[in-house]
Amino acid sequence: MLEKVDLTRAISKEEYKTRLPALQASLYDLQLRTSEAGLPSVIVFEGWEAAGKGTCINVLTSRLEPRAFKLHVIQEPRTHELHMPWLYRFWQRIPNYGHMAIFDRSWYRRVLDERVEKITPASEWQKAYRDITDFERTLADDGYAMVKLFFHIGKKEQKQRFKKLESHPLTRWQVQQADWKRHKEYAKYLVAVEEMLERTESEWGPWTIVEATDRYWTRIAVFEAIIRALKAAAEKRAARKA
């Protein structure tokens, strides 16, 4: 699947500056409409390290109504969470009706990091595919809009970005030894990502693969994907009430 992605896609800075304001305004209007209609939404950001998820989220949220969304940055589970069903901590972060939750990483860590790093036994991460699709189906059946984005860059591009970050004292901290270790295991992660995309693609939770080599293309693509999904969800909700 990922080998067919065109990672050379790009737009100019001028085109980006021309298109972005209208997309920001459109998403803001949609956020208000879905909030008033009581339509909840979940937006998942997954992808390679240094693919630009964080900066894209900053641009995305800069023009949203802050009282109607919440950002969750997902790290390893805390000690007390290890004694609960593994999806418990994500259920705790599901938004109220009319609100939006944005996940910077998500429940997909189970079948990516925990799989490749052998943190979780194979029997457990294999079962997680079913858990995830059931989880997302439950949300969809309850009226939630689901947007899942995977930021894709090549191994060479990731290496260049790591080196650029390390070259500046203000960004050096963003690259840790663990990041370089995962970079060396790019091929293993690629296998895990491919299986994740294949086994968790669904009618109610489709994946959007974002070509993330060019930051301007990436941001426009993300806005367009979210706007399409929210419009479709709003129209579907309106049709049910008609």
Order of alpha helices (4+ residues) and beta strands (2+ residues): alpha-beta-alpha-beta-alpha-beta-alpha-alpha-beta-alpha-alpha-alpha-beta-alpha
